């Protein structure tokens, strides 16, 4: 009796299946084996049409047991799934153990056939079981190469509904864009019909063709066959234990394999007993995550649309597709009025949209507007001219609207780990929404409002735990000392079921968020030591700063000895100076970070300061590729001396000045020599006259490369731009040297001049221009000319002009 749905080797797609060309009335009997009284219901995950007809099928055959495709280690959660307080969408999450941790999800919505089967089984008081491999089995992983994917679904059979050769060929035949549109036209359009036999017979035939166009080796490789063996074993066990009809609700792609095995159930051994390494949990889930376009890899896209279809048909409304289209278009227009300003939602546009949807449905031979008809109608009426098509803001809002943002709920007895409950309570207490999946912006006044500071630490904690709940978009950066005067932190937050799943993964770390943070800190600290990050303190400082911002500053003190050890071993002045800058930033933001023991940070700043001074003599060995980084290091050290009067006693400027003085007569790269001279002048170790003498010697020096002449000036400007105005001889000497150059020498030096003066802001550049022009009796304003020519063309013209001038001079014409 299993001939129609038998599997086999890959064959050419059979395109005989077409709309309104259904199977004979008795064809669906081939989905059952009357001798063993087992019935197979081939479904598509999250299909309201399948759920509708499954409900009718259950009512008629009155099964003594219902078996459902799903991990068999989920059976203990069936009472929670059928609990009166469970409100879909929900999901079962499994935590994967091993060298790396991850999670997999098995979601349910109200219109999922599996959820309807669970509800019907509970209402009838018959046994309900899951019959697939356990969730942690390798065959159940959709992408075993990426175990850390936070949204990794269980490996179900949905790929065939869109990617199989049969479906692609049938889409071409029917004029559909993809397998989802094919499915809607052939099956979702039949929701509300009375003949479940004909419906499931057609689904079975459709899925059989998909399977026939799939190679056996593909099904072996992706785990399909081993999973079906487990399902058959459960069928055999149920048949031996239970009298009466047995119903198996499975993905349509698996139905042929199970039907073929029905006559042989008596010879199949019972499945092995499996106990999960860690118990699965029932969690709230959201339509955003359920959406096949962005999250869960099984099921129809845009779940809010299908939920609306399910509710409309369940309410018994006449012409459900027309009623749903009218309601969705009206509600979408209301949504646009608040989401996008300036988009017209006038009544004529709504009427035209609804009319377009109906006409498209008629043209495509459908009983009423389906999902793609609504989308096409909105695209043609709401968009005007060149508005970006599907990438336009209106279409993006439409996709979000049809996806939905609802999050389900689970009963209190679902038994979430204490960590999850503790974080939920903390989030609610701080004013964060945890009952929907909308993304929201939050501004926090972290300096003046203690509650806002607590909210900031909570958000930083969620970032530290990598939950995906929050993203910081602006505010003071204590890590680098940037924008410390900004009062407001800006965040983008969205409560997601994946957030709760991440917390479940970390439930073993502790019952509170502080305990979870401490455990994560210990893991990262151990990883730093294992990866051999010693010798560069940047990673350890990052860890310390993140832990402080997350609210565990006292516990984070254990990172400080690691930072100190890294600094002491570091032989690179640039990285030590960078660490000094970062530590000073942390010291200045210690109050906002909640780090009360400022003496620890100040002591570490002192250690870093002394290490930097110890490395200063190595300037003589700086290679060409390290000049820029070394100049930056000297700038950091000079800026640090300015904090010596801000109660940061660990910074002793006298030691720095003495170290610089010893470098004045050391042979250094010209850029570093200029920087050292500038530092010595600022410290009073040399006077303006000596400084000008050194400058003149460098600019007039006999360097083989012109660029090295200007490098000294570059070093001076990097340390202190103010010296251009404080030491008149600086501009005077530089002007004399540059004026003595011929055109060729000036053009050669021009790129290096630009690099030297790159540190000046526009106002300083203007001031310098006026000073130079004044020396030659001119006005800088008169030199401001706009040339609408590329730089390269101007340079070529100047070279051509020089060649012409040489030729004229040679001929005695100039």
C-alpha positions, 0 to 999 in steps of 0.5 A, spaced: 500 500 500 506 504 500 507 504 492 505 511 491 509 515 495 515 510 495 522 513 494 528 512 490 534 514 486 534 521 483 529 522 477 527 527 472 521 532 475 514 530 474 510 536 473 504 533 472 501 536 478 498 542 477 492 547 480 486 544 480 488 537 478 487 533 484 488 526 485 482 521 485 478 521 491 481 514 494 488 516 493 489 518 500 488 511 503 495 510 500 498 514 506 495 509 511 496 502 512 489 499 514 492 492 516 497 496 522 492 501 522 497 507 522 496 513 518 501 518 516 499 526 515 504 529 511 505 536 513 509 543 512 512 546 518 508 552 520 502 551 515 495 553 517 492 549 511 496 543 514 494 545 521 486 546 519 486 539 515 490 535 520 484 538 525 479 535 521 483 528 520 484 527 527 476 528 529 474 523 524 479 517 525 480 518 532 487 516 533 489 512 540 496 515 539 499 521 536 506 521 534 509 528 532 516 529 528 520 532 533 526 530 538 524 524 542 528 527 548 522 533 548 517 528 551 517 531 558 516 538 555 509 536 552 505 537 558 508 544 558 506 545 551 499 543 552 498 547 558 493 553 558 498 558 560 502 557 554 501 562 548 505 561 542 509 563 539 514 558 543 520 554 542 524 548 545 531 550 546 537 545 547 543 546 549 549 543 546 555 541 550 562 540 548 568 544 546 564 550 544 557 551 546 551 553 542 543 552 542 538 549 537 531 551 537 524 547 535 519 553 535 511 552 535 506 557 533 498 557 534 498 555 526 503 550 526 500 543 525 505 540 530 502 544 535 495 543 533 496 535 534 499 536 541 493 540 543 488 535 540 492 529 543 491 533 550 484 534 549 482 527 547 487 524 553 491 520 548 498 519 548 502 524 544 510 523 543 515 526 539 519 521 534 525 524 531 532 523 533 534 527 540 536 534 539 543 534 540 544 528 535 549 531 529 544 529 524 539 534 527 544 540 526 543 544 520 550 546 520 554 542 524 560 546 521 558 552 525 556 550 532 556 557 535 550 560 530 545 563 535 539 561 531 541 555 529 535 551 527 534 543 528 535 540 521 528 539 518 526 538 511 524 545 509 529 546 504 526 541 499 520 546 499 524 551 495 530 548 492 528 541 490 529 540 482 521 539 482 519 545 486 523 549 481 521 546 475 514 547 477 515 554 479 517 555 472 511 552 469 506 555 474 509 562 473 511 563 481 517 566 483 519 561 488 517 554 492 513 558 497 509 562 492 508 555 489 506 552 496 501 558 497 497 557 490 497 549 491 495 548 498 494 555 503 489 557 498 485 550 500 485 552 508 477 551 510 475 546 505 472 540 508 476 534 504 482 533 508 483 526 504 484 530 498 488 535 501 493 530 504 493 526 498 495 532 494 501 534 499 503 527 499 504 526 492 507 533 491 512 531 497 513 524 493 515 528 487 520 532 491 523 526 494 524 523 487 528 528 485 533 528 490 539 523 490 539 518 495 546 520 497 544 527 499 539 524 504 544 519 507 549 525 507 544 530 511 541 525 516 534 524 513 535 516 512 537 515 519 532 520 522 527 516 518 529 510 521 528 513 528 521 515 526 520 508 524 522 505 530 518 509 534 512 507 530 513 500 531 514 501 539 507 505 539 504 499 535 506 494 539 504 498 546 497 501 543 491 499 540 487 503 535 489 508 530 496 511 530 497 518 527 504 520 525 504 527 523 511 528 519 514 533 514 512 531 507 519 530 505 519 524 510 512 521 509 514 516 503 520 513 507 515 512 513 509 509 508 514 504 505 516 502 512 509 501 515 508 493 512 515 491 516 513 495 523 513 488 526 520 487 524 523 493 527 526 494 534 524 499 539 528 505 539 534 506 544 532 510 550 536 517 550 537 522 556 539 529 554 546 531 557 542 538 559 535 538 560 531 542 554 527 548 556 521 551 553 522 558 552 518 564 549 519 565 542 517 571 537 515 572 530 521 575 528 525 569 530 520 564 527 520 568 520 524 563 515 527 570 511 531 572 517 531 566 523 529 559 523 530 555 517 524 551 517 517 554 515 513 559 511 516 566 511 512 572 514 508 568 520 504 574 522 500 573 515 499 566 516 497 567 523 492 572 521 489 567 515 489 562 521 485 566 525 480 569 520 478 561 518 478 559 525 473 565 526 468 562 521 468 568 517 466 568 510 470 569 504 476 569 509 482 571 504 478 577 502 477 579 509 484 578 511 486 582 505 482 588 507 484 588 514 491 587 513 491 593 508 488 597 512 492 596 518 498 596 514 496 603 512 495 605 520 502 602 521 505 607 516 502 613 518 506 612 525 513 608 522 514 613 516 512 620 515 510 623 508 508 616 505 501 617 503 495 613 505 489 616 503 483 612 502 484 612 494 490 609 495 487 603 500 482 602 495 487 601 489 491 597 493 485 592 495 483 592 488 490 590 485 490 585 490 483 582 488 485 583 480 492 579 481 488 573 485 483 573 479 489 573 474 493 568 478 487 563 479 486 564 486 480 564 491 482 570 494 488 575 495 494 571 498 501 573 501 504 575 494 498 578 491 498 583 497 505 584 497 505 586 489 499 590 490 502 594 496 508 595 491 504 597 485 500 602 489 504 605 495 511 606 491 511 612 486 516 612 481 523 611 482 523 609 490 528 603 490 523 597 489 523 592 494 529 596 498 525 602 499 523 603 506 515 602 505 517 595 503 521 594 508 516 596 513 511 591 509 516 585 511 516 587 518 509 588 518 507 581 515 513 578 520 510 581 526 513 582 533 509 578 538 513 574 543 509 568 546 509 566 553 510 560 557 507 558 564 511 559 570 512 552 571 516 552 565 522 552 570 526 557 567 533 557 570 534 562 576 539 566 571 533 567 566 528 569 571 533 574 575 535 577 568 528 578 566 526 581 573 532 586 573 530 588 566 523 590 568 525 594 574 530 598 569 524 599 565 526 595 559 520 591 555 520 584 555 514 582 552 515 584 545 520 584 539 520 591 537 527 594 537 527 601 541 532 606 542 534 608 550 538 614 552 541 614 559 544 620 563 549 616 566 553 621 570 547 625 573 542 619 574 543 613 578 538 609 575 540 610 568 547 608 571 544 602 573 541 601 566 547 602 563 551 597 567 545 592 565 546 593 558 554 592 558 553 586 562 548 583 556 554 585 551 559 582 556 555 575 556 554 576 548 546 575 548 545 580 543 540 584 547 543 591 546 548 595 542 551 601 544 551 607 539 554 613 542 556 616 549 563 616 552 568 611 551 572 610 557 576 605 554 580 610 550 578 616 553 574 619 548 568 623 549 568 623 556 565 629 557 558 627 553 553 626 559 548 621 555 549 614 552 545 611 546 543 604 546 539 600 541 535 594 545 531 589 543 528 583 547 529 577 543 528 569 545 535 568 543 537 572 549 533 568 553 536 562 550 543 565 551 542 566 558 540 558 559 546 556 556 550 560 561 545 557 567 550 553 569 555 559 571 550 561 576 543 564 579 545 571 578 547 576 572 553 577 577 555 570 578 554 569 570 559 575 569 564 573 573 564 566 570 565 569 563 570 573 566 574 567 568 573 564 562 576 570 558 582 571 562 584 564 562 583 564 554 588 570 554 593 566 558 592 560 554 593 564 547 599 567 550 597 575 549 602 577 554 607 582 552 601 587 549 596 589 555 591 591 550 586 585 550 587 585 558 585 592 558 579 591 554 577 585 558 578 590 565 574 595 562 568 591 559 568 588 566 567 594 570 562 597 565 558 591 566 558 592 574 563 587 576 569 592 577 571 589 584 571 582 581 575 585 575 581 587 579 584 580 578 585 582 571 590 588 573 596 583 575 595 580 568 595 587 565 601 589 569 605 583 567 604 584 560 606 591 560 613 589 564 614 584 559 612 589 553 619 592 549 615 596 544 614 603 546 608 604 542 604 599 545 606 601 552 604 608 551 597 606 548 596 602 554 598 608 558 593 612 554 588 607 556 589 606 563 589 614 564 582 614 560 580 608 565 582 612 571 579 619 569 572 615 568 573 611 575 567 614 578 562 612 572 565 605 571 564 604 579 571 602 580 572 605 587 579 602 588 583 608 584 589 607 588 590 600 584 589 604 577 594 609 579 599 604 581 598 601 574 599 608 571 605 609 575 608 602 573 606 603 565 609 610 566 616 608 568 616 602 563 615 607 557 621 612 560 625 606 561 624 604 553 625 611 551 632 610 549 630 605 544 628 611 540 635 611 536 633 604 534 626 605 531 626 603 524 622 607 518 616 603 519 615 604 526 616 612 526 609 614 525 607 609 531 613 612 535 611 619 534 604 617 537 607 614 543 611 621 544 605 625 543 601 620 548 607 621 553 607 629 553 599 629 554 600 624 560 604 630 563 599 634 563 595 630 568 600 630 573 596 636 576 590 632 576 591 628 583 595 623 578 601 623 582 604 617 579 606 621 573 612 625 574 613 630 569 620 631 571 623 624 570 620 625 563 623 631 562 630 628 564 629 622 559 628 627 553 634 631 555 638 625 554 636 624 547 637 631 545 644 629 542 643 622 540 643 620 533 635 619 531 631 619 525 629 626 523 622 626 525 624 623 532 629 628 533 624 634 531 619 631 536 625 630 542 627 638 540 620 640 541 619 636 548 625 639 550 623 646 548 616 645 552 620 643 558 625 649 558 631 644 557 633 648 551 631 655 549 628 658 542 634 660 540 637 653 540 631 650 538 631 655 531 639 653 530 637 646 530 631 647 526 635 651 521 641 645 521 636 640 519 632 644 514 639 646 510 642 639 512 645 635 506 640 629 506 640 625 500 633 625 500 629 631 500 623 628 505 628 627 510 629 635 511 622 636 512 621 630 517 624 634 523 619 639 522 613 634 521 616 631 528 615 638 531 608 639 529 606 632 531 608 634 538 606 641 539 602 645 533 603 651 538 610 652 537 609 655 530 606 661 533 610 661 539 617 660 535 617 665 530 624 663 527 620 656 526 616 659 520 622 664 518 627 658 517 622 654 514 620 659 509 627 661 507 629 654 506 623 653 501 624 659 498 631 657 496 628 651 492 627 650 485 620 648 482 623 641 481 625 641 488 619 644 491 614 639 487 618 633 490 618 636 497 610 637 496 607 631 499 612 631 505 610 638 506 602 636 506 604 630 511 608 635 516 602 640 516 596 634 516 595 635 524 593 642 523 586 644 523 583 649 517 583 655 522 591 653 523 592 652 516 589 659 514 593 662 520 599 659 517 598 661 510 597 669 512 603 668 516 607 666 510 604 671 505 605 676 510 613 675 509 612 676 502 608 682 502 602 678 500 595 677 502 593 669 503 586 671 501 588 673 494 591 666 493 585 662 495 583 660 488 578 654 486 581 650 481 576 645 478 581 640 475 584 634 478 590 634 482 594 629 477 592 634 471 595 640 475 601 637 476 602 635 469 601 642 467 606 644 472 611 640 469 609 641 462 610 649 464 617 647 467 619 644 460 617 650 456 620 655 460 627 651 460 626 650 452 625 658 452 631 659 456 635 655 452 633 659 446 634 665 449 627 667 449 627 668 456 
